[in-house]
Amino acid sequence: MIDVLGQAGTSFIDEFSSNFWAALILKTVLVMGFFLVVPLGVGYMEHKVLAHMQGRLGPMEAGAFHGWAQLIADGVKFIQKENVVPAAADRTIFSLAPAVAMVPYIAILVVLPFSDTFFALDLDVGIFFVMAMSSVSVIGVLMAGWSSANKFSLIGALRAAAQLIAYELPLVLAAAGVVMLAGVTSMIGIVEAQESLWYVVPLFPLFVIFMIASLAELTRTPFDMPIADSEIIFGAYTEYGGLKFAFFLLAEYGGIVALSGIAAVLFLGGYKGLPGIPLPDPVWMAAKIGALSFMVIWLRATFPRLREDQLQRFAWLTLIPVSLVWILGAAVFKVAF
């Protein structure tokens, strides 16, 4: 458990093994296993949800029942595609970019708690670590666009970077409001501070802002201009194919899981459940991540794409001012109650 001062808790893995290296290896295996399995499940869910919502028949054909083998078919397709690198590309940076795009979301999963003992690492400054890691993905996008030796890829990368920078600020401001109420920066500490009241109730506008900014960070609809084929081919990823492109997709779905987990911790009580429903803490956390991931997919099937000027204006003239106002409201709420 974590105390009110934010002292780091003890993971069940550390209690299971007193050997530092054995515990480290076990944590690495669990985190990487989670990253390689759960985002694929979210990708499979997206196929099926969009197929039902938009009447798509393609994702329902692979396999004997309900297109169950669609994910396998996608994997085989990516493996079979040739790994082409443009002649003028910087081969080293071109190959590293997909890995750089994935690393931040793997790092976020390290500090994501599924109970007060079920986590890999609990940092005293956990929320600062999470916010810092979420901003690193822009480097992978810029690396991909610049190294492709394609002017359209570079323009797409710059547009994506402008979008990520614009929406990083409301994302951080929304998290700041939660930290003010919790009085602690540890991820477990923030969850434990919501024992009696989930912060989505007093800070609902900040929750909405956080989810909107998360969509923009992931370049998901309606904020997918940098990769929209009707806008600028496929942006920074135009020259990528095969497994390298699959890694970018894995990073996107990993980002959905990671940011949904952060939102669950900040606003929905994390692993805390509803009274009268006796489910294990990890099940509550997984259910909240699944529900928020479903919402991200649902929004893709619902809203049209914004224009670039609308996107920037919405961030700087709407989300940021509203965030600042609600941070002031959170300060008043903290003092009054």
WOKA-V409811 format. One record per residue. N is the residue number from 1. RES is the residue in one small letter. BURIAL is 1 if it has 9 or more other ideal C-beta (glycine too) atoms within 8 Angstrom, else 0. Layout:
N|RES|BURIAL, N|RES|BURIAL
This chain:
1|m|0, 2|i|1, 3|d|0, 4|v|0, 5|l|0, 6|g|1, 7|q|0, 8|a|1, 9|g|1, 10|t|0, 11|s|1, 12|f|0, 13|i|1, 14|d|1, 15|e|0, 16|f|0, 17|s|0, 18|s|0, 19|n|0, 20|f|0, 21|w|0, 22|a|0, 23|a|1, 24|l|0, 25|i|0, 26|l|1, 27|k|1, 28|t|0, 29|v|0, 30|l|1, 31|v|1, 32|m|1, 33|g|0, 34|f|1, 35|f|1, 36|l|0, 37|v|0, 38|v|0, 39|p|1, 40|l|1, 41|g|0, 42|v|1, 43|g|1, 44|y|1, 45|m|1, 46|e|1, 47|h|1, 48|k|1, 49|v|1, 50|l|1, 51|a|1, 52|h|0, 53|m|0, 54|q|0, 55|g|0, 56|r|0, 57|l|0, 58|g|0, 59|p|1, 60|m|0, 61|e|0, 62|a|1, 63|g|1, 64|a|0, 65|f|0, 66|h|0, 67|g|1, 68|w|0, 69|a|0, 70|q|1, 71|l|1, 72|i|0, 73|a|1, 74|d|1, 75|g|1, 76|v|0, 77|k|0, 78|f|1, 79|i|0, 80|q|0, 81|k|1, 82|e|0, 83|n|0, 84|v|0, 85|v|1, 86|p|1, 87|a|0, 88|a|0, 89|a|1, 90|d|0, 91|r|0, 92|t|0, 93|i|1, 94|f|1, 95|s|1, 96|l|1, 97|a|1, 98|p|1, 99|a|1, 100|v|1, 101|a|1, 102|m|1, 103|v|1, 104|p|1, 105|y|1, 106|i|1, 107|a|1, 108|i|1, 109|l|1, 110|v|1, 111|v|1, 112|l|1, 113|p|1, 114|f|1, 115|s|1, 116|d|1, 117|t|1, 118|f|1, 119|f|1, 120|a|1, 121|l|0, 122|d|1, 123|l|1, 124|d|0, 125|v|0, 126|g|1, 127|i|1, 128|f|0, 129|f|1, 130|v|1, 131|m|1, 132|a|0, 133|m|1, 134|s|1, 135|s|1, 136|v|1, 137|s|1, 138|v|1, 139|i|0, 140|g|1, 141|v|1, 142|l|1, 143|m|1, 144|a|1, 145|g|1, 146|w|1, 147|s|1, 148|s|1, 149|a|1, 150|n|1, 151|k|0, 152|f|1, 153|s|1, 154|l|1, 155|i|1, 156|g|1, 157|a|1, 158|l|1, 159|r|1, 160|a|1, 161|a|1, 162|a|1, 163|q|1, 164|l|1, 165|i|1, 166|a|1, 167|y|1, 168|e|1, 169|l|1, 170|p|1, 171|l|1, 172|v|1, 173|l|1, 174|a|1, 175|a|1, 176|a|1, 177|g|1, 178|v|1, 179|v|1, 180|m|1, 181|l|1, 182|a|1, 183|g|0, 184|v|1, 185|t|1, 186|s|1, 187|m|1, 188|i|1, 189|g|1, 190|i|1, 191|v|1, 192|e|1, 193|a|1, 194|q|1, 195|e|0, 196|s|0, 197|l|0, 198|w|1, 199|y|1, 200|v|0, 201|v|0, 202|p|0, 203|l|1, 204|f|0, 205|p|0, 206|l|1, 207|f|1, 208|v|0, 209|i|1, 210|f|1, 211|m|1, 212|i|1, 213|a|1, 214|s|1, 215|l|1, 216|a|1, 217|e|1, 218|l|1, 219|t|1, 220|r|1, 221|t|1, 222|p|1, 223|f|1, 224|d|1, 225|m|1, 226|p|1, 227|i|1, 228|a|1, 229|d|0, 230|s|0, 231|e|0, 232|i|1, 233|i|0, 234|f|0, 235|g|1, 236|a|1, 237|y|1, 238|t|1, 239|e|1, 240|y|1, 241|g|1, 242|g|1, 243|l|1, 244|k|1, 245|f|1, 246|a|1, 247|f|1, 248|f|1, 249|l|1, 250|l|1, 251|a|1, 252|e|1, 253|y|1, 254|g|1, 255|g|1, 256|i|1, 257|v|1, 258|a|1, 259|l|1, 260|s|1, 261|g|1, 262|i|1, 263|a|1, 264|a|1, 265|v|1, 266|l|1, 267|f|1, 268|l|1, 269|g|1, 270|g|1, 271|y|1, 272|k|1, 273|g|1, 274|l|0, 275|p|0, 276|g|0, 277|i|0, 278|p|0, 279|l|0, 280|p|0, 281|d|1, 282|p|1, 283|v|0, 284|w|1, 285|m|1, 286|a|1, 287|a|1, 288|k|1, 289|i|1, 290|g|0, 291|a|0, 292|l|1, 293|s|1, 294|f|1, 295|m|1, 296|v|1, 297|i|1, 298|w|1, 299|l|1, 300|r|1, 301|a|1, 302|t|0, 303|f|0, 304|p|0, 305|r|1, 306|l|1, 307|r|0, 308|e|1, 309|d|0, 310|q|0, 311|l|1, 312|q|1, 313|r|1, 314|f|1, 315|a|1, 316|w|1, 317|l|0, 318|t|1, 319|l|1, 320|i|1, 321|p|0, 322|v|1, 323|s|1, 324|l|1, 325|v|0, 326|w|1, 327|i|1, 328|l|0, 329|g|0, 330|a|1, 331|a|1, 332|v|0, 333|f|1, 334|k|1, 335|v|0, 336|a|0, 337|f|0
